[in-house]
Amino acid sequence: MHGFEVAVSLLKSLDADSIGALVGLSADVVMLVDHSHRVSRVFVSDPEIGSYGLAKAVGKRLQDLVTVESVPKVEAMLSGDDKIRHSRGYQINHPSDGKPDLPVLYSAFAAPEFPFTLVVGRELRQQMLDQQRLVETQMDLEADYRELQEAEARYRTAFRISTIAHLMIDGERKTVLDANAAALALLSANGGGIVGRSFRDLFGKQDRDRISDAMAEARHSANAVFLENTKNSKGDAVSLNLRSYRENGATNLIVSVWASGDAVEARRQHVEKPVAGVADLSDLPEAAVQTNAEGQVIAANALFLDLVHAPSLAQVLGRNIGSWFGKSTLDMHVLYSRLTEEQIVRGFSTVLTDNFAGERAVQISARRNSEAGQVQLILATQPIAVERLAIPTPGAPEQAEGFANLVGKVPLKDLMRESLDVIEKICIEAALDQTNNNRAYAAEILGLSRQSLYIKLRRHGLEDYRPSN
């Protein structure tokens, strides 16, 4: 109570301009409003705020300076009837032609015998922008989560209704992680569940050692491991196909089981026959990989495994070659588009990201076999960073032409994402040039926080950037 009396006495001892200047030291907007709700004095900390009509607010009713939905808030604030809301403040919007509304959090203070109501505001543009970005990010995350759920439901449905028995096996414990209905009917002796049970126990005692050996071999083999004429726990002869896959950093197994028979065996041999035209890459002196026309790996040598830090060939087979070049999703699109026209490409520079997220500059020489629909690539590591040929360097005169040449060869969303990164880098460099490398001022003219600017500087490799002039 004592502090409030001191504040009242201070208001009475100062003139209106002094009050506005003093309070304005810690506020964005300060107004003195008379009993008829007309603005007698106004003080703004940022000249840009004045463009929202506040610079010419003197003599006007405060209700006439705000948006329609904010008028009741102004009247409630000036009346002071809602004490709870009054202590929290009122978010009020000021309109402006051609720009978004200016959100301001206002609080009003009145004292007996003081002729004005002191209205103090803190502008919320940055907070509103952050909230908008948060909502957009949340919406994107929800959309991605829905897509993930839908994809999971599709694959789960296909797994469940398949007429071939499929089981997921824990590679370490050798227990069943999951099994579909066909596996339950084929391997369960009494109709009970098999999830959580030891996989080898689902077969006859005479074949359990073979099962254990096959599982150990499949975990470290690049190819599928087959077992034929194996007896299940019911005594029926079955055949198995065991293949390893990676899940959460562990090597697990997916096992397909079917009743032994000539017709089924013939279908298996047809499906599992090796891909024709796969070259022997083991003797090449550089990292080499072979893919199909869609970029899926069908062969690789040991040097490539070392380059991407893959412990076994099984972990790279079937993956798309572009998954190691995620720094720029355009690169592999550009390379494979050029191969359709030129058949052979040499000295294609890009950045490889290995399985441990390490980056390394490489040059790729590639050849396309049109008849087999396959691509062979040789990757040579570079000791220093080299200029990438896929995307024009920012600011180059031929930049627009370079992007135009990619239309029709690269998906528009990938081209737009890459071009936005280039434009963002150009704008940041221009801001640093204009401000003579004053990072705080550059962030301000770009409409970014300092932290956001520093994040973007690191992403574009501009931490040590210095203006050329």
C-alpha positions as CSV (number, residue, x, y, z in Angstrom):
1,M,0.0,0.0,0.0
2,H,2.9,2.3,0.8
3,G,4.4,1.8,-2.7
4,F,1.1,2.7,-4.4
5,E,0.9,6.0,-2.5
6,V,4.5,6.8,-3.6
7,A,3.5,6.2,-7.2
8,V,0.4,8.4,-6.9
9,S,2.5,11.2,-5.4
10,L,5.0,10.8,-8.2
11,L,2.3,11.2,-10.8
12,K,1.0,14.3,-9.2
13,S,4.5,15.9,-9.0
14,L,5.4,15.4,-12.7
15,D,4.0,17.0,-15.8
16,A,2.5,14.8,-18.6
17,D,5.5,14.8,-20.8
18,S,7.8,13.8,-18.0
19,I,5.5,11.0,-17.0
20,G,5.4,9.7,-20.6
21,A,9.1,9.9,-21.0
22,L,9.8,8.2,-17.7
23,V,7.4,5.3,-18.1
24,G,8.4,4.9,-21.8
25,L,11.9,3.8,-20.6
26,S,10.4,0.4,-20.0
27,A,7.4,0.3,-22.3
28,D,6.8,0.3,-26.1
29,V,3.7,2.5,-26.0
30,V,2.6,5.0,-23.3
31,M,-0.6,7.0,-23.6
32,L,-2.3,9.5,-21.3
33,V,-6.1,9.2,-21.8
34,D,-8.6,11.7,-20.3
35,H,-11.9,10.9,-18.8
36,S,-13.7,11.0,-22.2
37,H,-11.3,8.3,-23.4
38,R,-9.4,10.7,-25.7
39,V,-5.7,10.5,-26.0
40,S,-3.9,13.5,-24.7
41,R,-0.3,12.3,-25.0
42,V,1.3,9.4,-26.7
43,F,4.9,8.1,-26.6
44,V,6.3,5.2,-28.7
45,S,9.7,3.6,-28.4
46,D,9.8,2.4,-32.1
47,P,9.0,4.8,-34.9
48,E,7.5,1.9,-36.9
49,I,4.8,1.6,-34.3
50,G,3.6,5.1,-35.2
51,S,2.7,3.9,-38.6
52,Y,-0.3,2.0,-37.0
53,G,-2.1,5.3,-36.4
54,L,-0.5,6.0,-33.0
55,A,1.6,8.9,-34.2
56,K,-1.6,10.9,-34.9
57,A,-3.6,9.5,-32.0
58,V,-3.7,12.8,-29.9
59,G,-7.3,14.0,-29.8
60,K,-8.8,10.8,-30.9
61,R,-10.7,8.3,-28.8
62,L,-8.7,5.2,-28.0
63,Q,-11.6,3.1,-29.2
64,D,-11.2,4.6,-32.7
65,L,-7.5,3.5,-32.9
66,V,-8.2,-0.3,-32.5
67,T,-9.8,-3.1,-34.4
68,V,-13.5,-3.8,-34.0
69,E,-13.1,-6.8,-31.7
70,S,-10.7,-4.8,-29.5
71,V,-13.2,-2.0,-28.7
72,P,-14.9,-3.9,-25.8
73,K,-11.5,-4.6,-24.3
74,V,-10.6,-0.9,-24.4
75,E,-13.8,0.0,-22.6
76,A,-13.3,-2.7,-20.0
77,M,-9.7,-1.6,-19.5
78,L,-10.5,2.1,-19.0
79,S,-13.4,1.3,-16.7
80,G,-11.3,-0.9,-14.4
81,D,-14.3,-3.1,-13.4
82,D,-12.7,-6.5,-14.1
83,K,-10.0,-6.5,-11.5
84,I,-8.7,-10.0,-12.4
85,R,-8.4,-9.3,-16.1
86,H,-7.1,-5.8,-15.3
87,S,-4.1,-7.3,-13.5
88,R,-3.2,-9.5,-16.4
89,G,-3.6,-6.8,-19.1
90,Y,-5.5,-6.7,-22.3
91,Q,-4.3,-7.8,-25.7
92,I,-5.5,-5.1,-28.1
93,N,-4.9,-4.9,-31.9
94,H,-4.2,-1.7,-33.9
95,P,-5.1,-1.9,-37.6
96,S,-2.9,-0.8,-40.5
97,D,-3.4,-0.8,-44.2
98,G,-1.2,-3.3,-46.0
99,K,0.3,-4.8,-42.9
100,P,-0.8,-7.2,-40.2
101,D,-2.4,-5.8,-37.1
102,L,-0.2,-4.6,-34.3
103,P,-0.8,-6.6,-31.2
104,V,-0.1,-4.8,-27.9
105,L,-0.6,-5.9,-24.3
106,Y,-2.0,-2.9,-22.5
107,S,-2.4,-2.1,-18.8
108,A,-4.2,1.0,-17.4
109,F,-3.4,2.9,-14.2
110,A,-5.6,5.6,-12.7
111,A,-5.2,7.6,-9.4
112,P,-7.6,9.9,-7.5
113,E,-7.3,13.6,-8.5
114,F,-5.0,12.6,-11.4
115,P,-6.7,13.9,-14.6
116,F,-5.5,11.1,-16.9
117,T,-5.5,7.3,-17.1
118,L,-2.0,6.1,-17.7
119,V,-2.1,3.4,-20.4
120,V,1.1,1.4,-20.8
121,G,1.6,-1.2,-23.6
122,R,4.1,-3.8,-24.7
123,E,4.0,-4.8,-28.4
124,L,3.7,-8.5,-29.1
125,R,4.7,-8.8,-32.8
126,Q,7.6,-11.1,-32.1
127,Q,5.5,-13.2,-29.7
128,M,2.7,-13.5,-32.3
129,L,5.2,-14.5,-35.0
130,D,6.6,-17.1,-32.7
131,Q,3.2,-18.4,-31.9
132,Q,2.3,-18.6,-35.6
133,R,5.5,-20.5,-36.3
134,L,4.7,-22.9,-33.4
135,V,1.2,-23.5,-34.7
136,E,2.5,-24.1,-38.3
137,T,5.2,-26.5,-37.0
138,Q,2.7,-28.3,-34.9
139,M,0.4,-28.7,-37.9
140,D,3.3,-30.0,-40.0
141,L,4.2,-32.5,-37.2
142,E,0.6,-33.7,-36.9
143,A,0.5,-34.1,-40.7
144,D,3.7,-36.1,-40.7
145,Y,2.4,-38.2,-37.7
146,R,-0.8,-38.9,-39.6
147,E,1.1,-40.1,-42.7
148,L,3.3,-42.3,-40.5
149,Q,0.2,-43.8,-38.8
150,E,-1.4,-44.4,-42.2
151,A,1.8,-46.0,-43.6
152,E,2.1,-48.2,-40.5
153,A,-1.5,-49.2,-40.8
154,R,-1.0,-50.2,-44.5
155,Y,2.0,-52.3,-43.8
156,R,0.5,-53.8,-40.7
157,T,-2.6,-54.8,-42.7
158,A,-0.4,-56.3,-45.5
159,F,1.6,-58.2,-42.9
160,R,-1.5,-59.6,-41.1
161,I,-3.4,-60.7,-44.2
162,S,-0.5,-62.3,-46.1
163,T,-1.0,-65.9,-46.8
164,I,2.7,-66.6,-46.4
165,A,3.9,-67.0,-42.8
166,H,6.1,-64.1,-41.7
167,L,7.9,-63.6,-38.4
168,M,10.1,-60.9,-36.9
169,I,12.9,-62.3,-34.8
170,D,15.0,-60.5,-32.2
171,G,18.5,-60.9,-33.4
172,E,20.1,-61.0,-29.9
173,R,17.6,-63.1,-27.9
174,K,16.4,-65.2,-30.9
175,T,12.8,-64.8,-29.7
176,V,9.7,-64.0,-31.9
177,L,8.9,-60.2,-31.9
178,D,5.8,-60.5,-34.1
179,A,4.1,-63.0,-36.3
180,N,1.1,-63.0,-38.7
181,A,-1.9,-65.3,-38.7
182,A,-0.3,-67.6,-41.3
183,A,2.7,-68.1,-39.1
184,L,0.6,-68.9,-36.1
185,A,-1.4,-71.5,-38.1
186,L,1.8,-73.1,-39.5
187,L,4.1,-73.1,-36.5
188,S,1.9,-73.2,-33.4
189,A,1.4,-76.8,-32.2
190,N,-1.6,-76.2,-29.9
191,G,-3.0,-73.0,-31.4
192,G,-1.4,-70.8,-28.7
193,G,0.6,-67.7,-29.2
194,I,4.2,-67.7,-30.4
195,V,5.2,-64.1,-29.8
196,G,7.9,-64.0,-27.1
197,R,8.9,-67.7,-27.6
198,S,12.3,-68.9,-28.7
199,F,12.2,-69.2,-32.5
200,R,14.2,-72.5,-32.5
201,D,11.6,-74.1,-30.1
202,L,9.0,-73.9,-32.8
203,F,10.7,-76.7,-34.7
204,G,11.6,-80.3,-34.1
205,K,14.5,-81.1,-31.8
206,Q,16.5,-82.6,-34.6
207,D,16.4,-79.3,-36.6
208,R,17.0,-76.7,-33.8
209,D,20.7,-76.6,-34.2
210,R,20.3,-75.9,-37.9
211,I,17.9,-73.1,-37.1
212,S,20.4,-71.5,-34.7
213,D,23.2,-71.7,-37.2
214,A,21.0,-70.3,-40.0
215,M,20.0,-67.3,-37.8
216,A,23.6,-66.6,-36.9
217,E,24.5,-66.7,-40.6
218,A,21.6,-64.6,-41.7
219,R,22.6,-61.8,-39.3
220,H,26.0,-61.3,-41.0
221,S,25.1,-62.3,-44.6
222,A,24.3,-59.9,-47.4
223,N,21.9,-62.5,-49.0
224,A,19.0,-64.5,-47.7
225,V,19.7,-67.8,-46.0
226,F,17.5,-70.8,-47.0
227,L,16.6,-73.9,-45.1
228,E,14.7,-76.7,-46.7
229,N,12.8,-79.7,-45.4
230,T,12.8,-78.6,-41.8
231,K,10.3,-80.1,-39.5
232,N,8.1,-77.8,-37.4
233,S,6.9,-78.7,-34.0
234,K,3.9,-80.5,-35.5
235,G,6.1,-82.7,-37.7
236,D,5.3,-81.0,-41.0
237,A,8.1,-80.2,-43.5
238,V,8.6,-76.5,-44.1
239,S,11.1,-74.3,-45.9
240,L,12.5,-71.0,-44.5
241,N,13.9,-67.8,-45.9
242,L,15.9,-65.7,-43.3
243,R,17.0,-62.2,-44.0
244,S,18.5,-59.5,-41.7
245,Y,17.3,-55.9,-41.3
246,R,18.2,-53.0,-39.0
247,E,15.8,-51.8,-36.3
248,N,16.7,-49.2,-33.7
249,G,20.4,-49.9,-34.0
250,A,20.0,-53.7,-33.7
251,T,20.2,-56.4,-36.4
252,N,17.0,-58.4,-36.4
253,L,15.6,-61.0,-38.7
254,I,12.6,-61.4,-40.9
255,V,11.7,-65.0,-41.6
256,S,9.3,-66.3,-44.2
257,V,8.0,-69.9,-43.8
258,W,6.0,-72.0,-46.2
259,A,5.1,-75.7,-46.6
260,S,7.7,-77.6,-48.5
261,G,6.5,-78.5,-52.1
262,D,7.7,-78.4,-55.7
263,A,5.3,-75.6,-56.7
264,V,6.1,-73.4,-53.8
265,E,9.8,-74.1,-54.2
266,A,9.6,-73.1,-57.9
267,R,8.0,-69.8,-57.1
268,R,10.6,-69.1,-54.5
269,Q,13.5,-69.8,-56.9
270,H,11.8,-67.4,-59.4
271,V,11.4,-64.6,-56.9
272,E,14.8,-65.0,-55.2
273,K,17.0,-65.4,-58.2
274,P,19.9,-63.0,-58.2
275,V,19.8,-59.7,-60.1
276,A,21.3,-60.1,-63.6
277,G,24.2,-57.9,-64.6
278,V,25.6,-57.2,-61.2
279,A,29.3,-56.5,-61.6
280,D,32.2,-57.6,-59.4
281,L,33.3,-54.4,-57.7
282,S,35.7,-55.9,-55.2
283,D,38.9,-55.3,-57.2
284,L,38.3,-51.6,-57.9
285,P,40.7,-49.2,-56.1
286,E,38.0,-46.7,-55.1
287,A,34.6,-47.0,-53.4
288,A,32.1,-48.3,-55.9
289,V,28.4,-49.0,-55.8
290,Q,25.9,-50.3,-58.3
291,T,22.2,-49.4,-58.3
292,N,19.1,-50.0,-60.4
293,A,17.5,-47.2,-62.4
294,E,15.6,-45.9,-59.3
295,G,18.8,-45.6,-57.3
296,Q,18.4,-48.6,-55.1
297,V,21.7,-50.3,-54.2
298,I,22.2,-53.8,-55.6
299,A,26.0,-54.2,-55.1
300,A,28.8,-52.4,-53.4
301,N,32.4,-53.1,-52.5
302,A,34.2,-53.0,-49.2
303,L,35.6,-49.5,-49.7
304,F,32.1,-48.1,-50.1
305,L,31.1,-49.8,-46.8
306,D,34.1,-48.2,-45.2
307,L,33.2,-44.8,-46.7
308,V,29.6,-44.9,-45.3
309,H,30.6,-46.8,-42.1
310,A,28.3,-49.7,-42.8
311,P,29.3,-52.9,-40.9
312,S,27.9,-55.3,-43.5
313,L,26.7,-55.3,-47.1
314,A,23.2,-56.3,-46.0
315,Q,22.9,-52.8,-44.4
316,V,23.3,-51.0,-47.7
317,L,21.6,-53.3,-50.2
318,G,18.1,-52.0,-51.0
319,R,18.8,-48.5,-49.7
320,N,18.5,-45.6,-52.1
321,I,21.8,-44.1,-53.0
322,G,20.3,-40.6,-52.3
323,S,20.0,-41.4,-48.6
324,W,23.8,-40.8,-48.2
325,F,23.5,-37.4,-50.0
326,G,20.8,-35.8,-47.9
327,K,22.7,-32.5,-47.7
328,S,21.2,-31.6,-51.0
329,T,18.3,-33.8,-52.3
330,L,18.8,-32.4,-55.7
331,D,22.3,-33.9,-56.3
332,M,21.3,-37.5,-57.0
333,H,18.3,-36.3,-59.1
334,V,20.6,-34.2,-61.2
335,L,23.2,-36.9,-61.6
336,Y,20.7,-39.6,-62.7
337,S,19.0,-37.1,-65.0
338,R,22.3,-36.4,-66.7
339,L,23.0,-40.1,-67.0
340,T,19.8,-40.6,-69.0
341,E,21.1,-38.2,-71.5
342,E,24.9,-38.6,-71.4
343,Q,25.3,-42.3,-70.3
344,I,28.7,-41.3,-68.6
345,V,29.3,-38.5,-66.1
346,R,32.7,-37.7,-64.7
347,G,33.8,-35.4,-61.9
348,F,30.4,-34.8,-60.3
349,S,31.1,-33.0,-57.0
350,T,28.8,-33.5,-54.0
351,V,28.9,-34.1,-50.2
352,L,28.4,-37.6,-48.7
353,T,26.9,-38.1,-45.3
354,D,27.9,-41.4,-43.7
355,N,25.8,-43.5,-41.2
356,F,27.4,-41.5,-38.3
357,A,26.3,-38.2,-39.8
358,G,29.8,-37.3,-40.8
359,E,30.2,-35.3,-44.0
360,R,32.9,-35.7,-46.7
361,A,33.4,-34.1,-50.1
362,V,33.4,-36.7,-52.9
363,Q,33.6,-36.7,-56.7
364,I,31.5,-39.3,-58.5
365,S,32.1,-40.8,-61.9
366,A,29.1,-42.8,-63.1
367,R,28.1,-45.0,-66.0
368,R,24.6,-46.0,-67.0
369,N,23.8,-49.4,-68.6
370,S,20.7,-48.7,-70.6
371,E,20.0,-52.3,-71.5
372,A,20.2,-53.6,-67.9
373,G,18.7,-50.4,-66.4
374,Q,21.6,-50.2,-63.9
375,V,24.1,-47.5,-62.8
376,Q,27.6,-48.0,-61.6
377,L,29.2,-45.2,-59.5
378,I,32.8,-44.7,-58.4
379,L,33.3,-42.3,-55.4
380,A,36.6,-40.6,-54.9
381,T,37.0,-38.6,-51.7
382,Q,38.4,-35.1,-51.8
383,P,41.0,-33.7,-49.4
384,I,39.5,-30.3,-49.5
385,A,36.1,-28.9,-50.3
386,V,35.4,-28.5,-54.0
387,E,32.9,-26.4,-55.8
388,R,29.6,-28.3,-56.3
389,L,28.5,-28.5,-59.9
390,A,24.9,-29.5,-59.3
391,I,23.7,-26.2,-58.0
392,P,24.9,-22.8,-59.1
393,T,26.8,-20.8,-56.5
394,P,24.8,-18.0,-54.9
395,G,25.1,-14.7,-56.7
396,A,26.4,-16.3,-60.0
397,P,24.9,-14.6,-63.1
398,E,23.9,-18.0,-64.5
399,Q,22.0,-18.9,-61.3
400,A,18.5,-18.5,-62.7
401,E,19.4,-20.3,-65.9
402,G,20.9,-23.1,-63.8
403,F,17.7,-23.6,-61.9
404,A,15.7,-23.4,-65.0
405,N,17.7,-26.2,-66.6
406,L,16.6,-28.5,-63.7
407,V,12.9,-28.1,-64.4
408,G,11.5,-31.3,-65.7
409,K,14.4,-33.3,-64.2
410,V,13.8,-32.6,-60.5
411,P,10.6,-32.6,-58.5
412,L,9.3,-29.0,-58.0
413,K,9.2,-29.4,-54.2
414,D,12.9,-30.3,-54.1
415,L,13.8,-27.5,-56.5
416,M,11.9,-25.0,-54.4
417,R,13.5,-26.1,-51.2
418,E,17.0,-25.9,-52.6
419,S,16.3,-22.5,-54.3
420,L,14.9,-21.1,-51.0
421,D,18.1,-22.1,-49.2
422,V,20.2,-20.4,-51.9
423,I,18.0,-17.2,-51.6
424,E,18.3,-17.3,-47.8
425,K,22.1,-17.4,-48.0
426,I,22.2,-14.5,-50.5
427,C,20.0,-12.4,-48.2
428,I,22.1,-13.1,-45.2
429,E,25.3,-12.2,-47.0
430,A,23.7,-9.0,-48.3
431,A,22.6,-8.1,-44.8
432,L,26.1,-8.7,-43.4
433,D,27.5,-6.6,-46.2
434,Q,25.1,-3.7,-45.6
435,T,25.8,-3.7,-41.8
436,N,29.5,-4.2,-42.2
437,N,29.2,-7.5,-40.4
438,N,27.2,-6.2,-37.5
439,R,25.4,-9.4,-36.6
440,A,22.9,-7.8,-34.2
441,Y,21.9,-5.1,-36.8
442,A,21.8,-7.7,-39.6
443,A,19.4,-9.9,-37.6
444,E,17.2,-6.8,-37.0
445,I,16.9,-5.9,-40.7
446,L,16.3,-9.5,-41.6
447,G,13.5,-9.7,-39.0
448,L,15.3,-12.5,-37.1
449,S,16.4,-13.0,-33.6
450,R,20.1,-13.2,-33.0
451,Q,19.9,-16.8,-32.1
452,S,18.0,-17.6,-35.3
453,L,20.6,-15.7,-37.4
454,Y,23.5,-17.6,-35.8
455,I,21.7,-20.9,-36.5
456,K,21.4,-20.0,-40.1
457,L,25.0,-18.8,-40.3
458,R,26.1,-22.2,-39.1
459,R,23.8,-24.0,-41.5
460,H,25.1,-22.0,-44.5
461,G,28.8,-22.1,-43.4
462,L,28.9,-18.3,-42.9
463,E,30.2,-18.2,-39.3
464,D,33.5,-16.6,-40.5
465,Y,31.9,-14.5,-43.3
466,R,33.5,-11.1,-43.8
467,P,32.2,-8.4,-46.2
468,S,34.2,-8.1,-49.4
469,N,34.3,-4.3,-49.3
